[in-house]
């Protein structure tokens, strides 16, 4: 499903125009990104939570040369599905 398909589905489901649904989705995603980038979590009961995960420095290998390299510590954007959401995929 593309973003356009998603917006169309939300607009139809909520009785909104696609423009309003698009604006709402853009705003929701911006708030999630801003909040997580500050280190806070965004949780939706019965769906899951978005959070920032800190990864430690580790050793790795260059796949082309086989040379050992150090991968620096960094943060990633993460999502953990709730138990109810995980049950959908069993």
C-alpha positions in Angstrom: 0.0 0.0 0.0 1.4 3.4 -1.0 0.9 6.6 0.9 -1.6 7.7 -1.6 -3.6 4.5 -1.2 -3.4 4.8 2.6 -4.7 8.4 2.4 -7.5 7.4 0.1 -8.6 4.6 2.6 -8.5 6.9 5.6 -10.4 9.6 3.7 -13.1 7.1 2.7 -13.3 5.6 6.1 -13.6 8.9 7.9 -15.7 10.8 5.4 -12.9 13.3 4.8 -11.4 14.8 1.6 -8.1 13.3 0.5 -6.5 16.7 1.1 -7.6 16.8 4.7 -6.6 13.2 5.3 -3.2 13.9 3.7 -2.6 17.0 5.9 -3.6 15.0 9.0 -1.3 12.1 8.1 1.6 14.5 7.4 1.1 16.2 10.8 0.9 12.9 12.7 4.1 11.6 11.2 5.9 14.9 11.9 4.8 14.8 15.5 6.0 11.2 15.9 9.4 11.9 14.3 9.9 15.1 16.4 9.0 13.3 19.6 11.1 10.3 19.0 14.1 12.4 17.9 14.0 14.0 21.4 14.3 10.6 23.0 10.6 10.3 24.1 8.3 7.4 23.1 5.0 7.6 21.2 2.7 4.8 22.4 -0.6 3.8 20.9 -2.5 1.4 23.1 -3.3 -1.9 21.3 -1.0 -0.9 18.3 2.5 -0.4 19.5 5.2 2.2 20.3 7.7 4.2 18.4 11.0 4.9 20.2 14.7 5.8 19.8 17.0 2.8 20.3 20.7 3.4 21.1 23.1 0.9 19.6 26.6 0.4 21.0 29.8 0.4 19.1 30.5 -3.0 17.6 32.9 -4.9 15.3 31.9 -5.7 11.7 33.4 -6.7 8.4 33.6 -5.0 5.1 31.7 -7.4 2.9 33.9 -6.6 -0.2 37.3 -7.0 1.4 36.6 -9.0 4.6 38.5 -6.3 6.6 37.4 -5.9 10.2 35.9 -2.5 10.9 34.4 -0.7 13.9 30.8 0.4 13.5 30.3 3.5 15.7 27.6 3.8 18.3 24.4 5.4 16.9 20.7 5.7 17.4 17.9 4.2 15.2 14.2 4.8 15.0 12.4 1.7 16.2 8.9 0.3 16.5 7.6 -2.4 18.8 4.2 -3.9 18.1 1.8 -4.4 21.0 0.7 -7.9 22.0 -2.7 -7.4 20.2 -1.0 -6.3 17.0 1.4 -9.3 17.1 -1.5 -11.7 17.5 -2.7 -10.7 14.1 0.3 -12.3 12.5 0.2 -15.7 14.3 
